[in-house]
């Protein structure tokens, strides 16, 4: 297990709207388990997909400290600045499911006080186009935004076909994203990039060029969610950022999946998260010319998997959440999130609960103080 405010369609220059996928087919946790966790291979952090688990990514082998693909210019390098955003992941396949403490975005806000969400995921709908989950729940989306809610759409994840992978050219990809924005009103877009075939330099260039076009035309915000280790981004993850910057994209956030560090690392998940953030902040400064210290911090986001992970011994506790919150406030990072808001409840199955909660919304209660 890469963020941007929704603008009500009537107030937009173009009639924007959001869409997300039902790729997970009803599985409540929907996070991917690649082979590196079971083999004990050390790899960059967690991945979000469709089989109900979350574990370490096997998308790259290059050293996380590599800086061979540094950006050639300074355009498009600003973080969000100002207040920290809080937008936990909202599982599209759980929309309307009464087995959870809430059934939709407005219901979530009314019951928990959570004022932001990241809807996951938007994928290819069979071609160079997008899935339709958000459109199918548009009334809830519009009402949440009208009430002042912060809403983001996350493209990608560990499983399924990415929209950019299904499009032959950057222009085609730009058209698909533009159609999504126009259809849904969503302009705060995140790109969760963690599948090896879409993390090559050519794929990163195509994505960056397409997003630069849409950003110039429709004013979208762009963030990236990437696997991470305690030593920072691996080379292919860093290249996602660098190629976007080279294409002229203004990046709101580089959101780190602070999870799934491998079975050998079973210490404090809160401490590991702060180490990953610190290492990545240095990478951003080293690879994006002209990026200030404060702007590098403001560009960062952090997304843990709350409670029990499928990696043995990895448990992100409420104490870890407080550690991460304190660090985020001290360094003024740009974004806090977690996987997922549906899991923020008591239970025994980590696929649809944290297994450590004693009441609903305990992790949200820690993080929402930044709202």
Secondary structure, DSSP 8 states (H G I E B T S, - for coil): --------GGGSSS--B-----TTTT-SS-----HHHHHT---S-B---SSS---B--S--S-TT--TT--S--TT-----SS-EE-EEEEGGGTT-TTSS-SSHHHHHHHH---EEEEEEE-BSSSSSB--HHHHTHHHHHHHHHTT-EEEEEEE-SSS--HHHH-SSHHHHHHHHHHHHHHH---EEEEE---GGGSSHHHHHHHHHHHHHHHHHH--EEEEEEE-BTTB--HHHHHHHHHHHHHT--EEEEEEE-----TT--S-HHHHHHHHHHHHHHHHHHHSTT--HHHHHHHEEEEEE-EE-SSTT-EE-HHHHHHHHHHHHHHT-SEEEEE-GGG-S--S-TTTS-SS-SSTTHHHHHHGGG-
